[in-house]
Amino acid sequence: MDKDEREYWHLRSSYNDDMPRFPPTNVADPLTPGNLFQLYINTFIGANLAESFVFPLDVAKTRMQVDGEQARKTGSAMPTFRATLSNMIKVEGFKSLYAGFSAMVTRNFIFNSLRVVLYDVFRRPFLYQNEQNEEVIKVHMALGCSFTAGCIAQALANPFDIVKVRMQTEGRRRQLGYDVRVNSMVQAFVDIYRRGGLPSMWKGVGPSCMRACLMTTGDVGSYDISKRTFKRLLDLQDGLPLRFLSSMCAGLTASVLSCPADVIKSRMMNQPVDDSGRNLYYKNSIDCLRKLVREEGVLTLYKGLMPTWFRLGPFSVLFWLSVEQLRQWEGQSGF
């Protein structure tokens, strides 16, 4: 349908100006296996490039969240982010800042790549052109697509999340005089399976999926919405300033939305189990939430918010700038 035909049918249409009129005819990158594979690889590369810079902040954040249990038992003060980071380097060495990095790389191949690809697939039916011939999507549709994509991706990547958290907390256990449980990713998988069987690989999958849903909504969905909004309101072209501004908003939104679920996830995944594989401290996510609020206060749900933001902010910027640049080099349009 050419421009004259579209204008003719628009004049005969009863839809108002706010309703979608036409399907997106200017989508530069159709949904083909080749394009989806390129996007999958680009997001994997972008995630690992970003992770190389911000991973130590993730380790320190996880250590702070788990240390809350030890501080509560001993009555000592909660360590600050700076003190946690400094103590890790002084006591355990610089390599402790990259504990669990191998598990993170494997997780990125499943989680970060899959959530972006799924979001791109899910959003396509809801894209439409407005009267300015701009490709747009309703906010609630973008949020719903990103929420669903994050849940599916995390459900598949959950075992690698457990291994990552387990490896990140081993240095603290060694410092407290406990037996070291694992020294490598393979050993972590074997130890987790031996202690709780296959179901233990999905321990904490509830809070993990909720966190992933919120984080993907704040990161992927928010990036898409912010980019389209800033492009329209600020009259910016698809370039570095627009991508940087959009990714900054995405990182901040993802941090605020995901922090409470991240705290619950870390506590659930790190707790020990008995001989039959049952959790010893928290029965489920709701029980964990109730005990955290009752014993440590509501603010404990945002313990590690600053390191979460310090991590997700730069991660989002580096990730999206890398992905967009790779797509540009390949001759594809912006995400």
N, C-alpha and C positions, 0 to 999 in steps of 0.2 A: 504494500500500500504506500503510494508516494505522498508527498506533502499535501497536494491539492485534495486528494481523496480523504486524507485524515481531517483536513479542515472542513470538508463537506459534511462528513459524518459527525464531526464535533458540533456543527451548527444544528444538526438534527437530533443531537443527544439531549437527554433530560438530566444528565448528571450535572452536579454543581462543580464549581472551580476547584474544590478541595478533594474531589474524588479522582482516583486513578483513571486515566483515559485510555492509554495504550500500553501494550507490553513493551519492554525495552528493546528497541530495534538497533540501538547503537552499542550493544555489548561487544567489546573488542575481542574478548577471550571466551569463546563458547565452552561449554562443559564437555570436553573430550578427555579420554584417558591420558593423552599426552600432556594436556594443560594441567590436569589434576596432579599428575606425577611430578611435573615441574614445580608446582606449588608445594607439594609435599616435601620435596628435596630442599627447596628454597627455605621453607620454614624450619627444617631440621638444621640446616647450616646456620641460619640466622639465630636460632635458639642457642646453639652451642657457642657461637661467637659472643653473644651477649652473656651467656652463663660463665664464660671464662673470666669475665671481669667482675661479676657480682656474686659468684658462688660463695666466697668467704662470708658475705653478709647473711646468706641463707643458713650457713652452718652456725654462725653466732646467734641468729634468731631462734633456730631450733634448740640450741643449747640453753638459751634464756628461758624458753617456754618449759622445757623439761626440768630445769633447775628449780622451778617453783615448788615442785614436790619435795625436794630435799630441803629447801629453805623452810617450808612449812613444818617439816618434821623436827628440824633442829632449832627453829625459832630465830634463825639468822635473817639478816636483811637481804632483800632481793638484789642481785647484782645488776649493775647497769650494763648497757650495751657496750660502752667503751671498756669497762672493767672486764667484761666477758671476753671481748676480743683480745685485750692486752694479756689476760691470764692464759688464754689458749696459746698465744705465741710464745710466752715466757716459759710455760710449763711443758707444753706438748710439742712445741716447734711450729715452724711455718707450714709444714705439710698438713697439720691438723685442720687448716683452713680449707683444704680441698678433700677432706674425708667424705667418701661417698660420691665423688665426682664421676666415677665410672658408671655407677647406677643412674646418675642424673643424665648422662649422655644417652644411655639406653632408654630411659624414660622419655627423653625429648623426642626420640624417634617415633614413639607411640603417641604420647600425649600432645605435645606442642604441635607436631605436624598434623595429627589427625583432627584436632579441634578446629584448626583454621580451615582445613579442607572440607570438613563436614559443614562448617558455618557457610562457606562459599556455596556448597551444594544446596543447603537448606534455604538460603536467602534468595536464590535465583527466581523461584516462582512468585516472590513478593516484590520484586523490583518493577518499577513502572516509570514512565516518562511524564513529567509535568508539562505545563503549557510552555515553559521555556526550553523544552526539549532536553531537560536534565534528568539523568537517571537517579531516582530517589527510592527510599524505602521508609515505611512507617517505623517510628521509634519502637513501638511495642512489638512489631514483627522482628526487628533486628535483635532486640533483647531476648525474645523467645527463642529465636534460632541459635543465638550464642549460648543461652542457658542449656538447651538440649545438647548442643555439640560438646560442651564441657563435661556434661554428665556421662555421655557415652565414652568419650576419650579417657576420662579418669577411671571408669569401671574397668577398662582394659589395661590401664597402666598402673593400677593400684599395687600389685606385687613389687614393682620397682620403687614405688614410693616408700613402702615399708622397709625395703633394703636400704634405701638412702638414709632414712631417719635412724635406722639401727646403726649404720656405720658412722653417722655424724655424732652419735652419743657415746661411742665406745671410749673416746679419749677421756670423757668425764668419769666414766665407770672406772677406768684404770687409775685416774687421779684419786678417787675415793677408796681405792683398795679392793674393788670388786674384781671378780674373774672376768677376763676379756672373752667376749662371746664370739666375735668374728674379726677377721683381718682382711677379708676380701669380699667382693660381691658374690662370687660363687659360694664361698663358705657361709655367707649370710643367708643365701637361699636355702642351703642345706640345713643350717641351724633352725631357721624358721619352720621349715617343713618337718624336721624331726621333732620339734617341740609341740606343734599344733596341727600338723597335717596340711592338706591342701586348703581347707577353709581358713587357716591362719594367714594365707597369702592375701585374703580379702578382709582381714581384720581392720576395722575402722573405715570400711568402704563407704559407710553412710556419711560421716563428716567429711571424708575425702571428696566424695562426689558433690556434696553441698558446697564445699570450698571451691572446687573446680568449676562448678556452675556459676558461682558468684564471681570468681576471678575471670573466667572467660567472658561473662557478661560485661564486667568492668574493663577488660582488656580488649578483646576482639570486637565485641558489639559496640563498646564505647568508642573505639578507634574508628570504626566505620561511620558511626553517627557523627562524631566530632569532625571527621574529615569532610564529610558532605556539608555539615553546618558551617564550618569555618570557610569552606570554599565558596559558599553562597553568600554569607554575611560579610566576609572580609574581602571578597572578590580576589581570592588567592588562586594561583595556578597549582597544579599538582607537582610540587617540587619540595625542596628541603624545608623551607619555613613551614609549609602546611603540614608536612609529615611530622616534623619535630613538635609542633604545637599540639597536634592530635595525639601523638604518642605520649606526651607529658600528661594530658588529661586522662588518657587511658590508664597510665600507671597509677595515678592518684586514686582514681575511681576503683580500680582493682584492689588496691591496698585497703581502703576503708571497708569495702564489701567483704573481703575474704579473711580479714584478720581473726575474728572470733572463731570461725570454722577452722582456721589454721591451728589455733591453740588447742581446740578439742581434738583435732586430728593427731597432733603430735603427742598429746597425752595418751590417747587411745592406742596408738601404734607402739609407743615405747613401754607400756606397762607389761609386767611379767605375766605369765600364765602358769597354772598348776599342771600336774602330770596329765590331766585329761584335756588340756588345752583351753580351760575356762579362764577368763580374765580375773585377776585378783583384786584390782582396785575399782574399775568402772565396768558396770554391766553392759552399758550401751552408751550411745551419744547423749541421750537425754539425761541419764544418770551422771555422766561426766559433767555436763553443763550444770546440773543442779548442785553437785558437790563443789565445783569450782566457784560458783557464785556464793554458796553458803560458807565455805571454808576460807576462801581467798578474796572474795569481793567481786563486784561486777566489773571493776576496772581490769581484773586479771584477764578478761576476754580480749583486751586490747594490749596485753603484754607483748612487747615486741613489735608494736605498730610502727615505730620510727625505723627500726631496721627493715621491717617489711616494706615500708615506703622507700627507704634508701636502696632496697634491692629491686622492687618492682618498677620504680620510677626509671632508673637507668636501664633496667632490663627491657622495659617496654620501648624506650627510645632506641636502644641499640638493635633490638629485635626487628622493629618495624622499619627502621632505616635500612637495615641489611636486606630484609625481604623485598622492600620496594626497589632498592638499587639492583638487586639480582634480577627482578622482573624487568626493570628498565633495560639492563644489558641484554636480556633475552628478547627484547622487542615487544614485550607485553605491556598492557596498560596498568595503571596503578590499581592497588587492591580496593 
